[in-house]
């Protein structure tokens, strides 16, 4: 008991949640789909740190009403810890696929699980905010990350498997900030991530990819409404086949609060890249980087209206091919909520500016219209319409498609112990 006392004396919270979503997807042959997900999260809190353990099983049933029914099972176990200067995340996933999985299903199914919230948050929700731009050196989402990749674009081609695909990933981040004065703060950060198949058979579908990112920043508060941040960051990524990529970028970011209801940011910089394919010579390139966003909210009809728009351009590293792909991205959100009712729309698009022939080139567009109602503090219902389209290296992965969905979410938190 003396060894357990430091843990039991702190705040311990248990989060439980579940979500079931019924979808009609077109124009695929598997029109009817059922997506069920659950969440169990146990959080240990201390004065300056916290530890969270999560378990998220998922079951997708496709081709309902027209046997044979196709099943996609997944189990994800996560461990995350954070202190005042560091954060570490380790995730282990196991996915079993029976039959042929259409990538359109991955693009249009929802139900993203958030262990930091007692409720199950829905992918592509209607919340409007400034959001974060993708800076140079980030790792881009690419198709082919394996079955059950979640609400992302899906695989580059349908997966035909009758076995268990085991995927493991981990991300460790450490950051330290020092405030020299009320107006000046310096920071340094480091990140290491690795992900891919856990065995030789799984790695043929999801190869191992590793990356390291180092960054330094200087933030200066000029006025209560104006902050300027200078960032120097470098990312190096490599895959098991010998492909490697390096991105080093410098960015100046200005953030301004126009009012209590309106804020925005504007950033610009340059990124220098070096890509080395497994069977070719290294290629060096220089790309401009831009990040801009504007968010506004105001009372409307006894409710709250929120809206945001954003645009960014930066090179990213494709985690499957290891290639560098410069992308231009856009986001937009509009939502209105009043007490227990909410309605909103969200859209996102990403376009490769390197050309369709570039390795890792990806174009994607997705949108969602959703309305929801909170029946009780732990129970909510929602429904709406989603759309998606994706092209990867001149190949149409997801044709223009849409899904009509209805969902039920239940979730809550219990304080197991603490004072």
C-alpha positions in Angstrom: 0.0 0.0 0.0 2.8 2.6 0.6 3.8 2.2 -3.0 0.2 2.7 -4.3 -0.5 5.7 -2.0 1.0 8.4 -4.3 -1.3 7.2 -7.1 -4.5 6.6 -5.1 -4.1 10.0 -3.4 -4.4 11.8 -6.8 -7.4 12.4 -9.1 -8.4 9.3 -11.0 -11.1 9.6 -13.7 -12.8 6.9 -15.7 -14.3 7.8 -19.1 -16.7 5.5 -20.8 -18.4 6.0 -24.2 -19.9 4.3 -27.2 -21.2 5.4 -30.6 -23.2 3.6 -33.3 -23.6 5.1 -36.7 -25.8 3.8 -39.6 -24.8 5.0 -43.1 -26.0 4.8 -46.7 -23.0 5.2 -49.0 -23.2 5.9 -52.8 -22.1 5.2 -55.4 -20.3 2.1 -54.0 -21.9 -1.4 -54.2 -21.8 -1.7 -50.4 -24.5 0.9 -49.8 -25.5 0.1 -46.2 -22.9 0.3 -43.4 -23.0 0.0 -39.6 -20.1 1.6 -37.6 -19.8 0.8 -33.9 -17.1 2.2 -31.7 -16.4 2.3 -27.9 -14.0 4.0 -25.6 -12.6 3.2 -22.2 -10.2 5.7 -20.8 -8.6 5.8 -17.3 -6.8 9.1 -16.4 -4.4 9.6 -13.5 -3.9 13.2 -12.6 -1.1 14.8 -10.5 -0.4 18.4 -9.7 2.0 18.8 -12.7 1.4 15.7 -14.9 -1.1 13.2 -16.0 -1.2 9.7 -17.4 -4.1 8.3 -19.6 -4.7 4.7 -20.6 -7.2 4.1 -23.4 -8.9 1.2 -25.2 -11.0 1.7 -28.3 -12.5 -1.3 -30.1 -14.3 -0.8 -33.4 -16.5 -2.9 -35.6 -17.6 -1.9 -39.1 -20.2 -4.1 -40.9 -20.5 -3.4 -44.7 -22.7 -4.7 -47.4 -25.7 -5.0 -45.1 -28.7 -6.5 -46.7 -26.7 -8.1 -49.5 -24.7 -11.1 -48.1 -21.9 -11.8 -47.6 -21.5 -9.2 -44.9 -18.0 -7.7 -44.8 -16.4 -7.1 -41.4 -13.6 -4.8 -40.3 -12.5 -5.3 -36.7 -10.0 -3.2 -34.9 -8.6 -2.8 -31.4 -6.5 0.2 -30.3 -4.6 0.5 -27.0 -3.1 3.9 -26.1 -0.8 5.2 -23.4 -0.2 8.9 -23.1 1.6 10.9 -20.5 2.3 14.6 -20.1 4.2 16.9 -17.8 5.0 20.6 -17.8 7.8 20.0 -20.3 7.1 16.8 -22.1 4.5 14.6 -23.7 4.7 10.9 -24.8 2.1 8.9 -26.7 2.3 5.2 -27.5 -0.4 3.5 -29.6 -0.8 -0.2 -30.5 -3.5 -1.2 -33.0 -4.7 -4.6 -34.3 -7.0 -4.7 -37.3 -8.7 -7.8 -38.8 -10.2 -7.6 -42.3 -12.5 -10.2 -43.8 -13.5 -9.6 -47.5 -12.7 -6.6 -49.7 -12.7 -3.2 -48.0 -13.6 -0.3 -50.2 -11.5 2.8 -49.5 -14.7 4.9 -49.9 -15.9 3.3 -46.6 -12.8 4.6 -44.8 -13.3 8.1 -46.3 -16.9 8.4 -45.3 -17.2 6.5 -42.0 -17.0 8.6 -38.9 -16.8 8.3 -35.1 -13.4 9.5 -34.1 -12.7 8.6 -30.5 -11.2 11.3 -28.2 -9.8 10.0 -24.9 -9.6 13.6 -23.5 -13.4 13.9 -23.7 -16.0 11.8 -22.0 -18.1 11.9 -25.1 -17.3 10.3 -28.5 -16.3 13.1 -30.8 -17.3 12.8 -34.5 -14.8 13.1 -37.2 -15.2 16.3 -39.2 -17.4 17.9 -36.7 -19.1 21.3 -37.1 -17.1 23.2 -34.6 -15.6 26.3 -36.0 -12.3 27.5 -34.8 -9.0 28.9 -36.1 -7.4 25.5 -36.1 -3.8 24.7 -36.6 -2.0 25.0 -40.0 0.3 22.3 -41.3 3.8 23.7 -41.1 6.8 22.6 -43.1 8.1 19.3 -42.2 4.9 17.7 -41.0 4.0 14.2 -41.9 1.1 14.1 -44.3 -1.7 11.6 -44.4 -1.4 9.3 -47.3 -3.5 6.5 -48.5 -2.4 2.9 -48.0 -1.9 3.2 -44.3 -3.6 -0.1 -43.7 -7.2 -1.2 -43.2 -9.2 0.6 -40.6 -7.1 3.7 -40.8 -10.2 5.6 -39.4 -11.8 8.6 -41.0 -8.9 9.4 -43.2 -8.8 9.0 -47.0 -8.4 5.2 -46.8 -6.1 2.8 -48.7 -4.7 3.4 -52.2 -6.5 0.3 -53.4 -9.1 -2.1 -51.9 -7.5 -4.5 -49.4 -8.3 -8.2 -49.8 -7.3 -9.9 -46.6 -8.4 -12.9 -44.5 -6.0 -12.4 -41.6 -5.1 -10.1 -38.9 -3.1 -7.0 -39.8 -1.1 -5.7 -36.8 0.0 -2.1 -36.8 2.0 -0.4 -34.1 2.9 3.2 -33.7 4.4 5.5 -31.1 5.1 9.2 -30.8 7.2 10.9 -28.1 7.3 14.6 -27.8 9.3 16.8 -25.4 9.1 20.6 -25.2 10.6 23.2 -23.0 9.7 26.9 -22.8 11.4 29.7 -20.8 10.0 33.2 -20.3 12.7 35.8 -20.3 10.3 38.6 -19.6 6.6 39.4 -19.8 6.9 39.8 -23.6 9.6 37.3 -24.6 9.5 33.5 -24.5 11.9 31.0 -26.0 11.0 27.4 -26.7 12.6 24.2 -27.9 10.9 20.9 -28.9 11.7 17.5 -30.1 9.6 14.7 -31.6 10.2 11.1 -32.6 7.6 8.8 -34.2 7.6 5.3 -35.6 4.8 3.4 -37.1 4.0 0.4 -39.4 3.4 -3.3 -39.4 4.3 -5.2 -36.3 5.3 -8.4 -38.3 6.7 -9.2 -41.7 3.3 -10.0 -43.2 1.7 -6.7 -42.0 4.7 -4.7 -43.2 3.9 -5.6 -46.8 0.7 -3.5 -46.4 1.9 -0.9 -43.9 5.7 -0.5 -44.1 7.6 0.9 -41.1 8.2 4.7 -41.2 10.3 6.7 -38.7 10.7 10.5 -38.3 12.5 12.9 -36.1 11.6 16.6 -35.7 13.6 19.3 -33.9 12.4 22.9 -33.5 13.3 26.2 -31.7 11.0 29.2 -31.4 11.0 32.7 -30.1 7.7 34.4 -29.2 7.3 38.1 -28.6 4.2 39.8 -27.3 4.1 43.3 -28.8 0.7 44.3 -27.6 -2.1 42.5 -25.7 -3.6 41.7 -29.1 -0.5 41.0 -31.2 2.0 38.2 -30.9 4.8 37.3 -33.3 6.5 33.9 -33.3 9.6 32.9 -35.1 10.1 29.1 -35.7 13.0 27.1 -37.1 12.2 23.4 -37.5 13.7 20.4 -39.3 12.1 17.0 -39.9 14.0 13.9 -41.1 12.0 10.8 -42.1 13.0 7.4 -43.4 11.4 4.2 -44.4 12.6 0.6 -44.1 13.4 0.4 -47.8 16.0 3.1 -47.6 14.0 6.1 -48.8 14.6 9.3 -46.8 13.5 12.9 -46.8 14.6 16.0 -45.0 12.6 19.3 -44.7 14.0 22.4 -42.9 11.9 25.5 -42.7 11.8 29.0 -41.2 8.4 30.6 -40.4 7.3 34.0 -39.1 3.8 33.8 -37.6 1.7 36.8 -36.5 -1.4 36.3 -34.4 -3.9 39.1 -33.8 -7.0 39.4 -31.7 -9.2 41.9 -33.6 -11.8 41.7 -30.8 -13.1 39.4 -28.2 -15.0 37.6 -30.9 -12.6 37.7 -33.8 -9.0 36.4 -34.1 -6.7 35.5 -36.9 -3.2 34.5 -37.8 -0.8 35.0 -40.8 2.4 33.2 -41.3 5.0 33.0 -44.1 8.4 31.4 -44.5 10.5 29.1 -46.7 11.3 25.4 -46.6 14.3 23.6 -48.1 13.9 20.0 -48.9 16.1 17.0 -49.8 14.6 13.7 -50.9 16.5 10.5 -51.6 14.6 7.7 -53.2 15.8 4.2 -52.8 16.9 3.8 -56.4 17.6 7.4 -57.5 19.7 10.5 -56.9 18.9 13.0 -54.2 16.7 16.0 -55.2 16.9 19.4 -53.6 14.0 21.9 -53.7 12.9 25.2 -52.1 9.2 25.9 -51.4 7.4 29.0 -49.9 5.2 28.3 -46.9 2.1 30.2 -46.0 -0.4 29.8 -43.1 -3.5 32.0 -42.7 -6.7 31.7 -40.7 -9.5 33.8 -39.5 -12.1 32.9 -36.8 -15.2 34.8 -35.7 -18.1 34.1 -33.4 -21.1 36.2 -32.3 -24.5 35.8 -30.7 -27.3 35.1 -33.2 -31.0 34.3 -32.5 -30.4 33.6 -28.8 -27.7 31.1 -29.8 -24.0 31.3 -30.8 -22.7 31.5 -34.4 -19.1 30.4 -35.1 -17.2 30.5 -38.4 -13.6 30.1 -39.6 -11.6 29.9 -42.8 -8.0 28.8 -43.3 -5.4 28.2 -46.0 -1.9 26.9 -45.9 0.9 25.7 -48.2 3.9 23.6 -47.2 5.8 20.5 -48.2 5.0 17.3 -46.2 6.5 13.9 -46.1 4.3 11.0 -47.3 4.6 8.3 -44.6 4.1 5.5 -47.1 6.4 6.3 -50.0 8.7 8.6 -48.0 8.4 11.2 -50.8 8.2 14.9 -50.3 4.9 16.4 -51.5 4.2 20.2 -51.5 0.5 20.7 -50.7 -2.0 23.5 -50.7 -4.7 23.1 -48.1 -8.0 24.9 -47.4 -10.5 24.6 -44.5 -13.8 26.2 -43.7 -16.4 25.8 -40.9 -19.7 27.3 -40.0 -21.8 26.3 -37.0 -24.7 27.5 -34.9 -25.6 26.2 -31.5 -28.3 26.9 -28.9 -28.6 25.1 -25.7 -28.9 21.4 -26.7 -29.2 21.9 -30.4 -26.4 22.4 -32.9 -26.0 22.5 -36.7 -22.9 23.0 -38.7 -20.9 22.4 -41.9 -17.2 21.7 -42.3 -15.1 21.4 -45.4 -11.4 20.6 -46.2 -9.4 20.2 -49.3 -5.7 19.4 -50.1 -4.1 19.7 -53.5 -0.6 18.7 -54.5 1.2 21.5 -56.3 4.0 19.2 -57.5 2.0 17.7 -60.3 0.1 14.4 -60.6 3.2 12.5 -61.6 5.1 13.3 -58.4 5.5 10.3 -56.1 3.2 10.8 -53.1 1.1 13.4 -54.9 -2.3 13.5 -53.3 -5.5 15.5 -53.9 -8.4 15.2 -51.5 -11.6 17.0 -50.6 -14.1 16.2 -47.9 -17.2 17.9 -46.4 -19.8 17.3 -43.8 -23.2 18.8 -42.9 -24.4 17.7 -39.4 -27.1 18.5 -36.9 -27.2 17.2 -33.4 -29.3 17.3 -30.2 -28.2 16.5 -26.7 -31.0 14.5 -25.2 -29.4 14.1 -21.7 -26.0 15.0 -20.3 -24.7 11.6 -21.5 -26.8 10.9 -24.6 -26.9 12.7 -27.9 -28.2 11.9 -31.4 -27.1 13.4 -34.7 -27.4 13.0 -38.5 -26.3 14.5 -41.7 -24.5 14.2 -45.0 -20.8 13.6 -45.8 -18.9 13.8 -49.1 -15.4 12.7 -50.2 -13.1 12.5 -53.2 -9.4 11.5 -53.5 -6.8 11.0 -56.2 -3.4 9.5 -55.4 -0.6 9.6 -58.0 -3.1 10.1 -60.9 -5.2 7.2 -59.6 -8.7 7.8 -58.5 -8.8 6.2 -55.0 -12.2 7.6 -53.9 -14.6 8.8 -56.7 -17.0 11.6 -55.8 -19.0 9.9 -53.1 -21.5 10.7 -50.4 -23.0 9.2 -47.2 -26.2 9.8 -45.3 -25.7 9.0 -41.6 -27.6 8.8 -38.4 -25.7 8.3 -35.1 -26.2 7.8 -31.4 -23.5 8.7 -28.8 -23.4 7.9 -25.1 -20.6 8.8 -22.7 -19.7 10.1 -19.3 -17.0 10.3 -16.8 -16.7 9.0 -13.2 -14.2 10.3 -10.6 -12.9 7.0 -9.1 -10.8 8.7 -6.4 -9.2 12.0 -5.6 -9.5 15.1 -3.5 
